[in-house]
Amino acid sequence: MISQLITGAGYWSPLLWLAFLILFALIGYLIYSRGNPSYKKDTEQVKPYLSGNAEPAKEKIQVKASDIYWGFIEALKGYYKVLQAIHTGDLRDYILWYLGVGTIILFLLVGGA
Amino acid sequence: MGKLTNFKRSLWVFHASGGSCNGCDIEIIAALTPRYDAERFGIKLVGSPRHADVLLVTGAIPRDFADKLKRIYEQMPDPKAVIVVGNCGTSGGLFYDSYNLVGPIDEIIPVDVYVPGCPPRPEAIIDAVVKAWLKLEKLEKELEGKKE
């Protein structure tokens, strides 16, 4: 037997939910069926109106993760400019930095002894 | 104007202004004011070409606007009609030999009704819309014939 679930926030009736689902699907279908059937797919007719401008690629209009901390990078751009130039992506460069900085630290720690 | 048997709905119009001096645009607005009240015939300006039956174009169309105008025309659903309002769009008008113009408009998109004038009176614009309506009636009939 399908019964109602009564909670402190209201009630849940699966049959009522189903009835509304069918009702709204029917209303949706009625609206859809009254649409313009002469629409041509894959043409400008289905693209958004952007004051006559071409629709940019989806990737270009996305909000990127880096946009969130854009202000931070902008404020520290002098620092980032140097840092980004150092980041060549070449592992040999990083090893060279590691060895260079390691040598300096080693020299400072034991050089005086 | 006879009875419309195929195009049985209000006429929605999209207005695109390309390099106009605003004279024609002001007359279009005048056609919607209480004195002329085009809306009582169901003629209404809409904000997107995707909702429009008629494209109303003003201006002599500068080079940069030509592809945008073409796109606006292509985004309109069928059947559709185009009205050119003013001398500039009709023939180039005062600016016909300007280096930066690609008009007249009928060299960019197909035009159905021309309204010459600098600027034309609101009555002339409303008359043009009625002429476009008759054209749409014919086009709608053809579309329905294709469906059957």
Interface residues (C-beta under 8 A of the other chain):
Chain A: N36 P37 S38 Y39 K40 T43 E44 Q45 K47 Y49 S51 G52 N53 A54
Chain B: A16 S48 P49 R50 F65 D67 K68 L69 R71 I72 E74 Q75 M76 P77 D78 P79 L143 K147
